[in-house]
Structure formats: C-alpha cells, structure tokens
Amino acid sequence: MFLASGAFIGLDNIIKKRTAAKSLGFGAPITQEQQQKIESIQAEKEDPVNLSESRKERRKLIRQTEEMNRARDKLLVQVEPRDILDYGVIPELAGRIPIVVTLDSLTQEDLMVIATNKERGVISQLKDLLSLNNCDLQFSDDAIRAVAELAFCKKTGARALKSIVETTLLDAMFEVPGSDITSVMITSDTVLDNAPPQYTRQSDVVAEA
C-alpha cells in the first residue's frame, strides 16, 4: 500500500479555476463569495453592542476564517487527478494514487476536543504537571472555548493550542510550586484579557472549615 499526504497549499485555487462558472449581467446568480459577504455583514449587525473592540475584531476574524474554510473544503472535495497534475505532481506519482481523500478544516469544537483530550491534550498534560504539587487545575467551559477561539484565529491548526495555554498559565506555573495553593481556576477573562487566575489556598479551606 502506498500512502501520500500533504497540505497542498493552493490546490483549492486550481480547482476553483476549473469549476468556476462565468456569468455576467443582471440575471447572473450570486456567487458563493458574495453570499458569504452578505452573511458576514448580517452577522456583524447581530453582535452584542457591549463587546470590546478587541472581541469584536476577533469575532469578525472568526467569521472570515470560517467562511474561508467552508469555501476551501467545498472546493477540495471536487479534486480530480488533473488538479493534482496541474499542482505539479508528476504523472508517474499521481497515477499510483487511485484514491484521493480530503480532510475538512478544524472547527472551534474540534480544537476544544483536542485541547481537553485526556491522553494527549495540552490541558490534561498541565493538569498532571500541577498535580505533582498537589494542585488541581481547572478550566471553565468558557475558558476552553476562548482557548479554541484564539487558536482558530491564528490559522495554524492545533499547534497554536499549546502556546496559548502555556502563556495563560505562565504566572500560575511560577506561583504554585512551594506555595499553599490547592486549586487554580482559569476563566475566559484569564485567557482573553490576561486577568489573573483564581487561586484557592490551603488557608482559605481551613478558614471555611
């Protein structure tokens, strides 16, 4: 069995040129790109008015990235051997690949699953690391979504998750060792606005008891 994989950046543009239907005039149908722009404008109008400028920009970038990913995924499923040849793959190699399968772009939900995976997720790894200091690391649901949001905006796939989570926990990783901190809670404000984590100390637990 012979397997070949790759990112094939720009392959969607080759497919787009092949499949594009050219039409002009008042009766011309609305293109997919034009429809996406219309939907994006409508979505911007529905944004809550109390959002900060940075969060508005992030929401706008997320919408644009989602639209771009959907358009690319729809094109890639139409790939044919001639597209691979036009991309630059030599015929001798393309002829040995009878089956071509495409992968959909990662969504925010996919990134959330990857980040929280119990075996290899970056959050699970850091939880295990802090547990060596008898400290329980917790991420709120909003915080996990915020991490996925930032990673999605970077457009580098799951690679961005590790740097975002480690940056968020930078202060906590220095505070916990040798302290009486028993729990660290990360909220969306910590991820998005650099707010300090919520610490629970042994003295707080004793006082409540």
TAHUWO-V672813 format. One record per residue. RES is the residue in one letter. PSI is psi in whole degrees, 0 to 359 (* if undefined). D_LAST is the distance of its C-alpha to the last C-alpha in Angstrom with 1 decimal. Layout:
res=RES psi=PSI d_last=D_LAST
res=RES psi=PSI d_last=D_LAST
This chain:
res=M psi=135 d_last=64.4
res=F psi=122 d_last=64.4
res=L psi=141 d_last=61.3
res=A psi=138 d_last=61.1
res=S psi=160 d_last=58.3
res=G psi=171 d_last=57.7
res=A psi=326 d_last=56.6
res=F psi=54 d_last=60.2
res=I psi=128 d_last=59.4
res=G psi=354 d_last=62.0
res=L psi=326 d_last=63.1
res=D psi=328 d_last=62.0
res=N psi=324 d_last=64.5
res=I psi=317 d_last=67.3
res=I psi=322 d_last=66.5
res=K psi=318 d_last=66.2
res=K psi=324 d_last=69.7
res=R psi=322 d_last=71.1
res=T psi=351 d_last=69.5
res=A psi=130 d_last=69.8
res=A psi=122 d_last=72.0
res=K psi=125 d_last=74.0
res=S psi=141 d_last=74.8
res=L psi=166 d_last=75.8
res=G psi=177 d_last=76.7
res=F psi=334 d_last=75.2
res=G psi=3 d_last=74.8
res=A psi=136 d_last=72.8
res=P psi=155 d_last=69.5
res=I psi=129 d_last=66.2
res=T psi=166 d_last=65.1
res=Q psi=320 d_last=61.6
res=E psi=319 d_last=60.8
res=Q psi=320 d_last=61.9
res=Q psi=322 d_last=59.8
res=Q psi=322 d_last=56.7
res=K psi=320 d_last=57.4
res=I psi=315 d_last=57.7
res=E psi=324 d_last=54.4
res=S psi=318 d_last=52.7
res=I psi=318 d_last=54.0
res=Q psi=321 d_last=52.8
res=A psi=323 d_last=49.3
res=E psi=323 d_last=49.1
res=K psi=335 d_last=50.0
res=E psi=357 d_last=47.0
res=D psi=141 d_last=44.4
res=P psi=141 d_last=41.9
res=V psi=342 d_last=43.1
res=N psi=9 d_last=39.8
res=L psi=146 d_last=39.6
res=S psi=162 d_last=40.0
res=E psi=322 d_last=43.3
res=S psi=321 d_last=41.8
res=R psi=327 d_last=40.2
res=K psi=317 d_last=43.5
res=E psi=321 d_last=45.4
res=R psi=318 d_last=43.1
res=R psi=321 d_last=43.5
res=K psi=316 d_last=47.3
res=L psi=322 d_last=47.4
res=I psi=315 d_last=45.5
res=R psi=316 d_last=48.0
res=Q psi=319 d_last=50.9
res=T psi=319 d_last=49.6
res=E psi=317 d_last=49.1
res=E psi=317 d_last=52.6
res=M psi=318 d_last=54.1
res=N psi=317 d_last=52.4
res=R psi=316 d_last=53.6
res=A psi=317 d_last=57.1
res=R psi=318 d_last=57.2
res=D psi=321 d_last=55.9
res=K psi=327 d_last=58.6
res=L psi=318 d_last=61.2
res=L psi=331 d_last=60.2
res=V psi=348 d_last=60.5
res=Q psi=11 d_last=64.1
res=V psi=141 d_last=64.9
res=E psi=162 d_last=68.2
res=P psi=325 d_last=69.9
res=R psi=331 d_last=72.1
res=D psi=320 d_last=69.0
res=I psi=323 d_last=67.9
res=L psi=317 d_last=71.4
res=D psi=331 d_last=71.5
res=Y psi=333 d_last=68.2
res=G psi=359 d_last=70.1
res=V psi=132 d_last=69.4
res=I psi=147 d_last=72.7
res=P psi=325 d_last=74.4
res=E psi=325 d_last=74.4
res=L psi=316 d_last=70.6
res=A psi=327 d_last=70.1
res=G psi=342 d_last=72.4
res=R psi=5 d_last=70.3
res=I psi=84 d_last=67.3
res=P psi=336 d_last=68.2
res=I psi=125 d_last=64.8
res=V psi=124 d_last=62.8
res=V psi=136 d_last=59.2
res=T psi=154 d_last=57.2
res=L psi=137 d_last=53.4
res=D psi=154 d_last=51.7
res=S psi=151 d_last=49.7
res=L psi=137 d_last=46.0
res=T psi=174 d_last=44.1
res=Q psi=323 d_last=40.7
res=E psi=321 d_last=39.4
res=D psi=317 d_last=40.9
res=L psi=325 d_last=39.3
res=M psi=318 d_last=35.8
res=V psi=317 d_last=36.5
res=I psi=317 d_last=37.8
res=A psi=327 d_last=34.8
res=T psi=7 d_last=32.3
res=N psi=131 d_last=34.4
res=K psi=334 d_last=32.4
res=E psi=314 d_last=35.0
res=R psi=359 d_last=36.5
res=G psi=142 d_last=34.7
res=V psi=326 d_last=33.8
res=I psi=318 d_last=30.2
res=S psi=322 d_last=29.7
res=Q psi=318 d_last=31.2
res=L psi=330 d_last=28.9
res=K psi=316 d_last=25.8
res=D psi=322 d_last=27.1
res=L psi=315 d_last=27.8
res=L psi=335 d_last=24.3
res=S psi=339 d_last=22.9
res=L psi=338 d_last=24.7
res=N psi=20 d_last=22.2
res=N psi=40 d_last=19.2
res=C psi=135 d_last=18.9
res=D psi=118 d_last=19.0
res=L psi=128 d_last=21.7
res=Q psi=139 d_last=21.9
res=F psi=128 d_last=24.9
res=S psi=161 d_last=25.0
res=D psi=321 d_last=28.1
res=D psi=326 d_last=29.6
res=A psi=318 d_last=29.1
res=I psi=318 d_last=31.0
res=R psi=323 d_last=33.7
res=A psi=320 d_last=33.9
res=V psi=315 d_last=34.5
res=A psi=324 d_last=37.1
res=E psi=310 d_last=38.7
res=L psi=319 d_last=39.1
res=A psi=322 d_last=40.5
res=F psi=321 d_last=42.9
res=C psi=333 d_last=44.2
res=K psi=342 d_last=45.1
res=K psi=31 d_last=47.4
res=T psi=18 d_last=47.0
res=G psi=210 d_last=45.4
res=A psi=348 d_last=42.3
res=R psi=330 d_last=43.0
res=A psi=341 d_last=41.3
res=L psi=315 d_last=37.9
res=K psi=313 d_last=37.1
res=S psi=323 d_last=38.0
res=I psi=313 d_last=36.1
res=V psi=318 d_last=32.8
res=E psi=323 d_last=33.2
res=T psi=320 d_last=34.0
res=T psi=323 d_last=30.9
res=L psi=10 d_last=28.7
res=L psi=311 d_last=30.6
res=D psi=318 d_last=28.1
res=A psi=324 d_last=25.2
res=M psi=336 d_last=27.3
res=F psi=329 d_last=27.6
res=E psi=322 d_last=24.1
res=V psi=309 d_last=22.2
res=P psi=129 d_last=24.2
res=G psi=7 d_last=23.0
res=S psi=180 d_last=19.9
res=D psi=21 d_last=16.1
res=I psi=125 d_last=16.4
res=T psi=345 d_last=15.0
res=S psi=143 d_last=16.4
res=V psi=122 d_last=19.5
res=M psi=125 d_last=20.5
res=I psi=126 d_last=24.2
res=T psi=175 d_last=25.6
res=S psi=329 d_last=29.2
res=D psi=326 d_last=29.2
res=T psi=319 d_last=28.3
res=V psi=315 d_last=31.3
res=L psi=326 d_last=33.8
res=D psi=12 d_last=33.1
res=N psi=28 d_last=31.5
res=A psi=148 d_last=28.3
res=P psi=148 d_last=25.6
res=P psi=161 d_last=23.1
res=Q psi=115 d_last=19.6
res=Y psi=141 d_last=17.4
res=T psi=125 d_last=13.7
res=R psi=160 d_last=12.9
res=Q psi=324 d_last=10.8
res=S psi=327 d_last=9.9
res=D psi=320 d_last=8.7
res=V psi=319 d_last=6.3
res=V psi=320 d_last=5.1
res=A psi=320 d_last=5.4
res=E psi=325 d_last=3.8
res=A psi=* d_last=0.0
